[in-house]
Amino acid sequence: MQVHNKLGFGFLEKVYENASMVLLQRERIESKQQEPITVYFEKEIVGKYCTDILVENKIILELKSVEKITNAHIAQSLNYLKATGLKLVIILNFGKERLEYERIVI
């Protein structure tokens, strides 16, 4: 990914999120940063989260800058899918020398 190639690894997650938005907007790809996710239980709001980036109202990009993608990151992504009804999260980890990614599909 261009962002990782140009910035390298080790910055805070927010830097990669902002840079990714620059590229998506430049390519005129519909995308929203920090889009709210609301979790309901019996019609009551019981939690709120924010996606890092929502692309074309279909794909969540979950950005990390960590040593490795963990089961906790995957579980978080699955919860985002359950809460939104979407089908795909792509976890991008900018915390390593090589970009690491994981596709989570339900």
MOPAC internal coordinates of N, CA, C and O (Angstrom, degrees):
PM7 1SCF
backbone

  N    0.0000 0     0.00 0     0.00 0    0    0    0
  C    1.4461 1     0.00 0     0.00 0    1    0    0
  C    1.5212 1   109.47 1     0.00 0    2    1    0
  O    1.2310 1   121.08 1   -39.10 1    3    2    1
  N    1.3059 1   115.54 1   140.90 1    3    2    1
  C    1.4615 1   121.65 1  -176.51 1    5    3    2
  C    1.5165 1   113.35 1   -55.63 1    6    5    3
  O    1.2310 1   120.39 1   139.87 1    7    6    5
  N    1.3127 1   116.86 1   -40.13 1    7    6    5
  C    1.4631 1   120.33 1  -177.15 1    9    7    6
  C    1.5223 1   110.03 1   -59.99 1   10    9    7
  O    1.2310 1   120.14 1   132.02 1   11   10    9
  N    1.3119 1   117.34 1   -47.98 1   11   10    9
  C    1.4667 1   121.10 1  -179.41 1   13   11   10
  C    1.5211 1   110.65 1   -66.16 1   14   13   11
  O    1.2310 1   120.54 1   138.80 1   15   14   13
  N    1.3219 1   116.58 1   -41.20 1   15   14   13
  C    1.4648 1   119.83 1   179.90 1   17   15   14
  C    1.5221 1   112.03 1   -61.02 1   18   17   15
  O    1.2310 1   120.32 1   141.04 1   19   18   17
  N    1.3229 1   117.00 1   -38.96 1   19   18   17
  C    1.4656 1   120.24 1  -176.39 1   21   19   18
  C    1.5247 1   113.12 1   -84.96 1   22   21   19
  O    1.2310 1   119.96 1   141.78 1   23   22   21
  N    1.3291 1   117.68 1   -38.22 1   23   22   21
  C    1.4624 1   120.25 1  -176.57 1   25   23   22
  C    1.5224 1   113.42 1   -92.85 1   26   25   23
  O    1.2310 1   120.46 1   157.59 1   27   26   25
  N    1.3310 1   116.72 1   -22.41 1   27   26   25
  C    1.4533 1   119.12 1  -174.67 1   29   27   26
  C    1.5168 1   110.46 1    76.40 1   30   29   27
  O    1.2310 1   120.47 1    17.43 1   31   30   29
  N    1.3324 1   116.71 1  -162.57 1   31   30   29
  C    1.4648 1   120.06 1  -175.93 1   33   31   30
  C    1.5268 1   110.50 1  -111.60 1   34   33   31
  O    1.2310 1   121.20 1   -18.99 1   35   34   33
  N    1.3385 1   115.31 1   161.01 1   35   34   33
  C    1.4506 1   120.32 1   171.22 1   37   35   34
  C    1.5151 1   117.11 1   106.89 1   38   37   35
  O    1.2310 1   119.37 1   167.65 1   39   38   37
  N    1.3321 1   118.82 1   -12.35 1   39   38   37
  C    1.4630 1   119.54 1   176.02 1   41   39   38
  C    1.5248 1   109.82 1   -72.01 1   42   41   39
  O    1.2310 1   120.85 1   -12.04 1   43   42   41
  N    1.3242 1   115.98 1   167.96 1   43   42   41
  C    1.4563 1   120.41 1   173.39 1   45   43   42
  C    1.5238 1   109.81 1   -66.90 1   46   45   43
  O    1.2310 1   121.11 1   -27.39 1   47   46   45
  N    1.3122 1   115.48 1   152.61 1   47   46   45
  C    1.4705 1   122.32 1  -179.28 1   49   47   46
  C    1.5270 1   112.01 1   -51.72 1   50   49   47
  O    1.2310 1   120.21 1   139.44 1   51   50   49
  N    1.3252 1   117.21 1   -40.56 1   51   50   49
  C    1.4673 1   121.85 1  -176.03 1   53   51   50
  C    1.5265 1   111.73 1   -60.65 1   54   53   51
  O    1.2310 1   119.72 1   146.22 1   55   54   53
  N    1.3178 1   118.14 1   -33.78 1   55   54   53
  C    1.4667 1   122.06 1   177.93 1   57   55   54
  C    1.5257 1   109.75 1   -62.40 1   58   57   55
  O    1.2310 1   120.28 1   134.66 1   59   58   57
  N    1.3212 1   117.08 1   -45.34 1   59   58   57
  C    1.4656 1   121.32 1   179.81 1   61   59   58
  C    1.5251 1   111.12 1   -68.84 1   62   61   59
  O    1.2310 1   120.60 1   144.10 1   63   62   61
  N    1.3196 1   116.45 1   -35.90 1   63   62   61
  C    1.4629 1   120.81 1   177.25 1   65   63   62
  C    1.5303 1   110.23 1   -62.39 1   66   65   63
  O    1.2310 1   120.82 1   131.42 1   67   66   65
  N    1.3278 1   116.04 1   -48.58 1   67   66   65
  C    1.4661 1   119.99 1   179.91 1   69   67   66
  C    1.5253 1   111.70 1   -63.84 1   70   69   67
  O    1.2310 1   120.29 1   137.98 1   71   70   69
  N    1.3223 1   117.06 1   -42.02 1   71   70   69
  C    1.4678 1   120.73 1   179.18 1   73   71   70
  C    1.5261 1   111.02 1   -65.30 1   74   73   71
  O    1.2310 1   120.22 1   140.83 1   75   74   73
  N    1.3215 1   117.19 1   -39.17 1   75   74   73
  C    1.4720 1   120.85 1   177.73 1   77   75   74
  C    1.5205 1   110.50 1   -62.99 1   78   77   75
  O    1.2310 1   120.32 1   140.23 1   79   78   77
  N    1.3220 1   116.98 1   -39.77 1   79   78   77
  C    1.4626 1   120.61 1   177.66 1   81   79   78
  C    1.5220 1   111.26 1   -63.93 1   82   81   79
  O    1.2310 1   120.01 1   141.66 1   83   82   81
  N    1.3211 1   117.59 1   -38.34 1   83   82   81
  C    1.4699 1   120.85 1   177.22 1   85   83   82
  C    1.5234 1   109.47 1   -57.54 1   86   85   83
  O    1.2310 1   120.45 1   132.82 1   87   86   85
  N    1.3332 1   116.75 1   -47.18 1   87   86   85
  C    1.4690 1   120.35 1  -178.92 1   89   87   86
  C    1.5222 1   112.05 1   -67.02 1   90   89   87
  O    1.2310 1   120.09 1   135.73 1   91   90   89
  N    1.3151 1   117.43 1   -44.27 1   91   90   89
  C    1.4687 1   120.26 1  -179.62 1   93   91   90
  C    1.5233 1   110.87 1   -62.24 1   94   93   91
  O    1.2310 1   120.24 1   137.37 1   95   94   93
  N    1.3162 1   117.15 1   -42.63 1   95   94   93
  C    1.4627 1   120.22 1   179.03 1   97   95   94
  C    1.5183 1   111.16 1   -67.23 1   98   97   95
  O    1.2310 1   120.48 1   141.32 1   99   98   97
  N    1.3147 1   116.69 1   -38.68 1   99   98   97
  C    1.4658 1   120.57 1   178.51 1  101   99   98
  C    1.5312 1   110.54 1   -60.99 1  102  101   99
  O    1.2310 1   120.73 1   143.01 1  103  102  101
  N    1.3293 1   116.21 1   -36.99 1  103  102  101
  C    1.4697 1   121.16 1   179.54 1  105  103  102
  C    1.5296 1   112.05 1   -85.47 1  106  105  103
  O    1.2310 1   120.67 1  -176.90 1  107  106  105
  N    1.3262 1   116.33 1     3.10 1  107  106  105
  C    1.4677 1   122.76 1   179.79 1  109  107  106
  C    1.5420 1   112.46 1    59.18 1  110  109  107
  O    1.2310 1   121.49 1  -143.26 1  111  110  109
  N    1.3138 1   114.75 1    36.74 1  111  110  109
  C    1.4621 1   121.07 1   175.40 1  113  111  110
  C    1.5261 1   107.00 1   -93.06 1  114  113  111
  O    1.2310 1   120.87 1   -56.23 1  115  114  113
  N    1.3237 1   115.93 1   123.77 1  115  114  113
  C    1.4617 1   119.96 1  -178.74 1  117  115  114
  C    1.5241 1   109.49 1   -59.49 1  118  117  115
  O    1.2310 1   120.82 1   -57.42 1  119  118  117
  N    1.3175 1   116.05 1   122.58 1  119  118  117
  C    1.4612 1   120.26 1  -178.63 1  121  119  118
  C    1.5210 1   109.74 1  -153.27 1  122  121  119
  O    1.2310 1   121.81 1   -31.34 1  123  122  121
  N    1.3312 1   114.15 1   148.66 1  123  122  121
  C    1.4622 1   121.34 1  -179.80 1  125  123  122
  C    1.5182 1   108.43 1  -131.01 1  126  125  123
  O    1.2310 1   121.45 1   -42.74 1  127  126  125
  N    1.3101 1   114.84 1   137.26 1  127  126  125
  C    1.4562 1   121.55 1  -179.79 1  129  127  126
  C    1.5264 1   109.31 1   -98.99 1  130  129  127
  O    1.2310 1   120.50 1   -42.52 1  131  130  129
  N    1.3325 1   116.65 1   137.48 1  131  130  129
  C    1.4670 1   122.63 1   177.63 1  133  131  130
  C    1.5292 1   112.09 1    55.10 1  134  133  131
  O    1.2310 1   121.13 1  -133.82 1  135  134  133
  N    1.3280 1   115.45 1    46.18 1  135  134  133
  C    1.4655 1   121.65 1   178.50 1  137  135  134
  C    1.5329 1   109.32 1   -72.37 1  138  137  135
  O    1.2310 1   119.92 1   -52.17 1  139  138  137
  N    1.3396 1   117.76 1   127.83 1  139  138  137
  C    1.4671 1   120.30 1  -177.47 1  141  139  138
  C    1.5327 1   113.23 1   -66.70 1  142  141  139
  O    1.2310 1   121.45 1   -37.15 1  143  142  141
  N    1.3255 1   114.82 1   142.85 1  143  142  141
  C    1.4633 1   123.34 1   172.03 1  145  143  142
  C    1.5269 1   105.98 1  -122.01 1  146  145  143
  O    1.2310 1   120.65 1   -53.14 1  147  146  145
  N    1.3107 1   116.36 1   126.86 1  147  146  145
  C    1.4626 1   120.97 1   179.35 1  149  147  146
  C    1.5241 1   108.98 1  -110.65 1  150  149  147
  O    1.2310 1   120.73 1   -47.07 1  151  150  149
  N    1.3240 1   116.21 1   132.93 1  151  150  149
  C    1.4646 1   122.38 1   179.05 1  153  151  150
  C    1.5295 1   107.90 1  -104.64 1  154  153  151
  O    1.2310 1   121.48 1   -51.48 1  155  154  153
  N    1.3306 1   114.77 1   128.52 1  155  154  153
  C    1.4627 1   120.95 1  -178.91 1  157  155  154
  C    1.5257 1   110.67 1  -112.84 1  158  157  155
  O    1.2310 1   120.98 1   -31.95 1  159  158  157
  N    1.3120 1   115.73 1   148.05 1  159  158  157
  C    1.4583 1   123.60 1   170.85 1  161  159  158
  C    1.5199 1   106.42 1  -136.96 1  162  161  159
  O    1.2310 1   120.92 1   -60.65 1  163  162  161
  N    1.3175 1   115.84 1   119.35 1  163  162  161
  C    1.4622 1   121.99 1  -178.04 1  165  163  162
  C    1.5314 1   111.37 1    48.41 1  166  165  163
  O    1.2310 1   121.76 1  -130.76 1  167  166  165
  N    1.3218 1   114.23 1    49.24 1  167  166  165
  C    1.4670 1   124.57 1   176.52 1  169  167  166
  C    1.5298 1   114.34 1    67.55 1  170  169  167
  O    1.2310 1   120.23 1  -169.45 1  171  170  169
  N    1.3175 1   117.17 1    10.55 1  171  170  169
  C    1.4670 1   121.68 1   177.69 1  173  171  170
  C    1.5231 1   109.12 1  -110.99 1  174  173  171
  O    1.2310 1   120.61 1   -38.31 1  175  174  173
  N    1.3213 1   116.43 1   141.69 1  175  174  173
  C    1.4634 1   120.79 1   176.06 1  177  175  174
  C    1.5232 1   108.57 1   -73.09 1  178  177  175
  O    1.2310 1   121.27 1   -55.87 1  179  178  177
  N    1.3368 1   115.17 1   124.13 1  179  178  177
  C    1.4652 1   120.06 1  -179.52 1  181  179  178
  C    1.5291 1   112.53 1  -120.55 1  182  181  179
  O    1.2310 1   120.47 1   176.95 1  183  182  181
  N    1.3204 1   116.70 1    -3.05 1  183  182  181
  C    1.4531 1   119.62 1   178.76 1  185  183  182
  C    1.5087 1   111.87 1  -172.35 1  186  185  183
  O    1.2310 1   121.68 1   -24.72 1  187  186  185
  N    1.3307 1   114.38 1   155.28 1  187  186  185
  C    1.4608 1   120.64 1   176.68 1  189  187  186
  C    1.5219 1   108.43 1  -138.78 1  190  189  187
  O    1.2310 1   121.42 1   -41.23 1  191  190  189
  N    1.3106 1   114.89 1   138.77 1  191  190  189
  C    1.4548 1   123.07 1   176.64 1  193  191  190
  C    1.5191 1   107.68 1  -133.94 1  194  193  191
  O    1.2310 1   120.72 1    -5.03 1  195  194  193
  N    1.3194 1   116.24 1   174.97 1  195  194  193
  C    1.4641 1   121.03 1   172.02 1  197  195  194
  C    1.5196 1   108.37 1  -133.67 1  198  197  195
  O    1.2310 1   120.97 1   -44.07 1  199  198  197
  N    1.3323 1   115.75 1   135.93 1  199  198  197
  C    1.4589 1   119.42 1   172.56 1  201  199  198
  C    1.5190 1   107.83 1   -72.25 1  202  201  199
  O    1.2310 1   120.04 1   -25.16 1  203  202  201
  N    1.3163 1   117.52 1   154.84 1  203  202  201
  C    1.4633 1   118.67 1   170.57 1  205  203  202
  C    1.5256 1   108.11 1   -69.26 1  206  205  203
  O    1.2310 1   120.80 1   122.22 1  207  206  205
  N    1.3415 1   116.08 1   -57.78 1  207  206  205
  C    1.4658 1   121.20 1   178.28 1  209  207  206
  C    1.5242 1   108.57 1  -141.42 1  210  209  207
  O    1.2310 1   121.02 1   -47.30 1  211  210  209
  N    1.3116 1   115.65 1   132.70 1  211  210  209
  C    1.4624 1   122.52 1   173.96 1  213  211  210
  C    1.5213 1   107.29 1  -109.42 1  214  213  211
  O    1.2310 1   120.32 1   -58.86 1  215  214  213
  N    1.3364 1   116.99 1   121.14 1  215  214  213
  C    1.4619 1   122.55 1  -176.14 1  217  215  214
  C    1.5230 1   109.47 1  -105.78 1  218  217  215
  O    1.2310 1   121.30 1   -56.71 1  219  218  217
  N    1.3205 1   115.12 1   123.29 1  219  218  217
  C    1.4693 1   123.64 1   176.58 1  221  219  218
  C    1.5250 1   112.91 1    50.72 1  222  221  219
  O    1.2310 1   120.59 1  -148.50 1  223  222  221
  N    1.3250 1   116.48 1    31.50 1  223  222  221
  C    1.4695 1   122.60 1  -179.22 1  225  223  222
  C    1.5265 1   112.80 1    53.42 1  226  225  223
  O    1.2310 1   120.51 1  -153.79 1  227  226  225
  N    1.3477 1   116.64 1    26.21 1  227  226  225
  C    1.4635 1   121.08 1  -177.43 1  229  227  226
  C    1.5195 1   113.82 1  -131.04 1  230  229  227
  O    1.2310 1   120.35 1   145.47 1  231  230  229
  N    1.3187 1   116.94 1   -34.53 1  231  230  229
  C    1.4647 1   121.60 1  -171.44 1  233  231  230
  C    1.5256 1   109.29 1  -124.08 1  234  233  231
  O    1.2310 1   120.93 1   -49.00 1  235  234  233
  N    1.3256 1   115.82 1   131.00 1  235  234  233
  C    1.4634 1   120.67 1   174.32 1  237  235  234
  C    1.5224 1   107.90 1   -97.83 1  238  237  235
  O    1.2310 1   120.78 1   -52.66 1  239  238  237
  N    1.3269 1   116.11 1   127.34 1  239  238  237
  C    1.4565 1   121.66 1   170.84 1  241  239  238
  C    1.5211 1   106.90 1  -100.07 1  242  241  239
  O    1.2310 1   120.74 1   -62.30 1  243  242  241
  N    1.3069 1   116.18 1   117.70 1  243  242  241
  C    1.4609 1   122.16 1   179.17 1  245  243  242
  C    1.5218 1   106.86 1  -107.43 1  246  245  243
  O    1.2310 1   120.28 1   -68.76 1  247  246  245
  N    1.3196 1   117.08 1   111.24 1  247  246  245
  C    1.4516 1   122.33 1  -174.30 1  249  247  246
  C    1.5182 1   110.84 1   -96.85 1  250  249  247
  O    1.2310 1   121.38 1   -41.61 1  251  250  249
  N    1.3181 1   114.97 1   138.39 1  251  250  249
  C    1.4608 1   122.25 1   178.85 1  253  251  250
  C    1.5211 1   108.89 1  -132.53 1  254  253  251
  O    1.2310 1   121.12 1   -24.15 1  255  254  253
  N    1.3243 1   115.45 1   155.85 1  255  254  253
  C    1.4542 1   121.63 1   170.35 1  257  255  254
  C    1.5294 1   106.02 1  -136.39 1  258  257  255
  O    1.2310 1   121.92 1  -103.57 1  259  258  257
  N    1.3276 1   113.93 1    76.43 1  259  258  257
  C    1.4646 1   122.21 1  -172.04 1  261  259  258
  C    1.5257 1   109.91 1  -133.63 1  262  261  259
  O    1.2310 1   120.92 1    -8.21 1  263  262  261
  N    1.3328 1   115.85 1   171.79 1  263  262  261
  C    1.4628 1   120.75 1   179.68 1  265  263  262
  C    1.5242 1   111.69 1   -62.47 1  266  265  263
  O    1.2310 1   120.66 1   138.23 1  267  266  265
  N    1.3548 1   116.35 1   -41.77 1  267  266  265
  C    1.4597 1   119.86 1   177.46 1  269  267  266
  C    1.5217 1   109.63 1  -159.36 1  270  269  267
  O    1.2310 1   120.68 1   -22.42 1  271  270  269
  N    1.3098 1   116.30 1   157.58 1  271  270  269
  C    1.4587 1   122.10 1   174.54 1  273  271  270
  C    1.5267 1   107.43 1   -72.93 1  274  273  271
  O    1.2310 1   120.85 1   -51.05 1  275  274  273
  N    1.3236 1   115.99 1   128.95 1  275  274  273
  C    1.4654 1   120.63 1  -175.69 1  277  275  274
  C    1.5271 1   111.10 1  -111.69 1  278  277  275
  O    1.2310 1   121.46 1    -8.34 1  279  278  277
  N    1.3236 1   114.82 1   171.66 1  279  278  277
  C    1.4685 1   120.18 1   175.23 1  281  279  278
  C    1.5278 1   111.38 1   -60.53 1  282  281  279
  O    1.2310 1   120.11 1   148.06 1  283  282  281
  N    1.3294 1   117.39 1   -31.94 1  283  282  281
  C    1.4710 1   120.70 1   177.85 1  285  283  282
  C    1.5246 1   110.71 1   -64.40 1  286  285  283
  O    1.2310 1   120.04 1   141.47 1  287  286  285
  N    1.3363 1   117.53 1   -38.53 1  287  286  285
  C    1.4689 1   120.98 1   177.39 1  289  287  286
  C    1.5268 1   110.49 1   -65.96 1  290  289  287
  O    1.2310 1   120.89 1   139.71 1  291  290  289
  N    1.3169 1   115.90 1   -40.29 1  291  290  289
  C    1.4690 1   120.60 1   179.07 1  293  291  290
  C    1.5279 1   109.88 1   -66.06 1  294  293  291
  O    1.2310 1   120.27 1   136.72 1  295  294  293
  N    1.3340 1   117.09 1   -43.28 1  295  294  293
  C    1.4698 1   120.82 1   178.39 1  297  295  294
  C    1.5250 1   110.79 1   -61.77 1  298  297  295
  O    1.2310 1   120.24 1   137.98 1  299  298  297
  N    1.3212 1   117.14 1   -42.02 1  299  298  297
  C    1.4646 1   121.48 1   177.03 1  301  299  298
  C    1.5271 1   110.15 1   -58.31 1  302  301  299
  O    1.2310 1   120.56 1   135.86 1  303  302  301
  N    1.3153 1   116.53 1   -44.14 1  303  302  301
  C    1.4673 1   121.49 1  -179.60 1  305  303  302
  C    1.5225 1   111.51 1   -65.19 1  306  305  303
  O    1.2310 1   120.36 1   138.59 1  307  306  305
  N    1.3147 1   116.92 1   -41.41 1  307  306  305
  C    1.4697 1   120.26 1   176.87 1  309  307  306
  C    1.5277 1   111.03 1   -61.85 1  310  309  307
  O    1.2310 1   120.60 1   141.00 1  311  310  309
  N    1.3230 1   116.46 1   -39.00 1  311  310  309
  C    1.4659 1   119.96 1   177.25 1  313  311  310
  C    1.5228 1   111.34 1   -64.22 1  314  313  311
  O    1.2310 1   120.19 1   141.43 1  315  314  313
  N    1.3293 1   117.24 1   -38.57 1  315  314  313
  C    1.4705 1   120.69 1   176.42 1  317  315  314
  C    1.5230 1   110.16 1   -60.60 1  318  317  315
  O    1.2310 1   120.61 1   137.72 1  319  318  317
  N    1.3285 1   116.43 1   -42.28 1  319  318  317
  C    1.4654 1   119.95 1   179.82 1  321  319  318
  C    1.5222 1   110.78 1   -65.49 1  322  321  319
  O    1.2310 1   120.22 1   136.16 1  323  322  321
  N    1.3219 1   117.18 1   -43.84 1  323  322  321
  C    1.4681 1   120.03 1   178.68 1  325  323  322
  C    1.5270 1   111.08 1   -61.37 1  326  325  323
  O    1.2310 1   120.41 1   138.23 1  327  326  325
  N    1.3215 1   116.82 1   -41.77 1  327  326  325
  C    1.4635 1   121.08 1  -176.41 1  329  327  326
  C    1.5251 1   112.66 1   -71.42 1  330  329  327
  O    1.2310 1   120.35 1   150.13 1  331  330  329
  N    1.3361 1   116.93 1   -29.87 1  331  330  329
  C    1.4716 1   120.25 1  -175.68 1  333  331  330
  C    1.5158 1   113.91 1   -99.69 1  334  333  331
  O    1.2310 1   120.30 1   157.81 1  335  334  333
  N    1.3391 1   117.03 1   -22.19 1  335  334  333
  C    1.4590 1   119.74 1  -173.59 1  337  335  334
  C    1.5157 1   112.63 1    80.39 1  338  337  335
  O    1.2310 1   120.18 1  -175.59 1  339  338  337
  N    1.3311 1   117.26 1     4.41 1  339  338  337
  C    1.4622 1   120.62 1   176.64 1  341  339  338
  C    1.5253 1   109.43 1   -76.51 1  342  341  339
  O    1.2310 1   120.67 1    -8.79 1  343  342  341
  N    1.3284 1   116.32 1   171.21 1  343  342  341
  C    1.4681 1   120.76 1  -173.58 1  345  343  342
  C    1.5247 1   114.56 1  -113.12 1  346  345  343
  O    1.2310 1   119.52 1   165.26 1  347  346  345
  N    1.3520 1   118.53 1   -14.74 1  347  346  345
  C    1.4630 1   119.64 1  -171.59 1  349  347  346
  C    1.5281 1   112.14 1  -141.30 1  350  349  347
  O    1.2310 1   121.60 1   -51.01 1  351  350  349
  N    1.3317 1   114.54 1   128.99 1  351  350  349
  C    1.4649 1   122.88 1   166.91 1  353  351  350
  C    1.5202 1   106.70 1  -120.50 1  354  353  351
  O    1.2310 1   120.89 1   -43.29 1  355  354  353
  N    1.3136 1   115.90 1   136.71 1  355  354  353
  C    1.4633 1   120.67 1   171.15 1  357  355  354
  C    1.5261 1   106.80 1  -114.36 1  358  357  355
  O    1.2310 1   121.00 1   -62.27 1  359  358  357
  N    1.3279 1   115.70 1   117.73 1  359  358  357
  C    1.4630 1   121.15 1   176.16 1  361  359  358
  C    1.5250 1   106.82 1   -89.54 1  362  361  359
  O    1.2310 1   120.60 1   -54.91 1  363  362  361
  N    1.3201 1   116.46 1   125.09 1  363  362  361
  C    1.4618 1   121.99 1   177.19 1  365  363  362
  C    1.5201 1   108.18 1  -114.80 1  366  365  363
  O    1.2310 1   120.40 1   -58.55 1  367  366  365
  N    1.3282 1   116.84 1   121.45 1  367  366  365
  C    1.4604 1   121.10 1  -179.59 1  369  367  366
  C    1.5254 1   109.91 1  -107.46 1  370  369  367
  O    1.2310 1   121.43 1   -67.65 1  371  370  369
  N    1.3356 1   114.86 1   112.35 1  371  370  369
  C    1.4587 1   121.88 1  -179.07 1  373  371  370
  C    1.5227 1   111.94 1   -94.12 1  374  373  371
  O    1.2310 1   119.64 1  -170.92 1  375  374  373
  N    1.3179 1   118.29 1     9.08 1  375  374  373
  C    1.4539 1   121.71 1  -174.33 1  377  375  374
  C    1.5193 1   115.30 1   -86.68 1  378  377  375
  O    1.2310 1   120.34 1  -175.72 1  379  378  377
  N    1.3186 1   116.95 1     4.28 1  379  378  377
  C    1.4659 1   120.62 1  -178.62 1  381  379  378
  C    1.5206 1   109.90 1  -123.84 1  382  381  379
  O    1.2310 1   121.42 1   -14.15 1  383  382  381
  N    1.3137 1   114.88 1   165.85 1  383  382  381
  C    1.4604 1   120.09 1   179.77 1  385  383  382
  C    1.5293 1   111.59 1   -59.30 1  386  385  383
  O    1.2310 1   120.59 1   144.41 1  387  386  385
  N    1.3238 1   116.47 1   -35.59 1  387  386  385
  C    1.4697 1   121.87 1   175.69 1  389  387  386
  C    1.5209 1   108.15 1  -110.89 1  390  389  387
  O    1.2310 1   120.68 1   -42.52 1  391  390  389
  N    1.3267 1   116.30 1   137.48 1  391  390  389
  C    1.4597 1   120.54 1   179.21 1  393  391  390
  C    1.5269 1   109.16 1   -60.42 1  394  393  391
  O    1.2310 1   120.87 1   -50.84 1  395  394  393
  N    1.3176 1   115.95 1   129.16 1  395  394  393
  C    1.4625 1   122.53 1   177.68 1  397  395  394
  C    1.5226 1   107.37 1  -108.62 1  398  397  395
  O    1.2310 1   120.51 1   -39.45 1  399  398  397
  N    1.3261 1   116.64 1   140.55 1  399  398  397
  C    1.4626 1   118.45 1   178.33 1  401  399  398
  C    1.5175 1   110.33 1  -143.69 1  402  401  399
  O    1.2310 1   121.98 1   -22.10 1  403  402  401
  N    1.3190 1   113.81 1   157.90 1  403  402  401
  C    1.4677 1   121.63 1   178.64 1  405  403  402
  C    1.5221 1   107.33 1  -142.82 1  406  405  403
  O    1.2310 1   120.70 1   -50.27 1  407  406  405
  N    1.3260 1   116.27 1   129.73 1  407  406  405
  C    1.4705 1   121.57 1   175.57 1  409  407  406
  C    1.5218 1   108.30 1   -95.83 1  410  409  407
  O    1.2310 1   120.88 1   -52.57 1  411  410  409
  N    1.3163 1   115.92 1   127.43 1  411  410  409
  C    1.4604 1   121.75 1   177.94 1  413  411  410
  C    1.5249 1   106.71 1  -114.84 1  414  413  411
  O    1.2310 1   120.69 1   -63.87 1  415  414  413
  N    1.3385 1   116.29 1   116.13 1  415  414  413
  C    1.4642 1   121.75 1  -175.71 1  417  415  414
  C    1.5225 1   108.91 1  -124.52 1  418  417  415
  O    1.2310 1   120.92 1   -42.80 1  419  418  417
  N    1.3345 1   115.84 1   137.20 1  419  418  417
  C    1.4703 1   118.82 1   172.38 1  421  419  418
  C    1.5172 1   108.93 1  -126.11 1  422  421  419
  O    1.2310 1   120.10 1   180.00 1  423  422  421

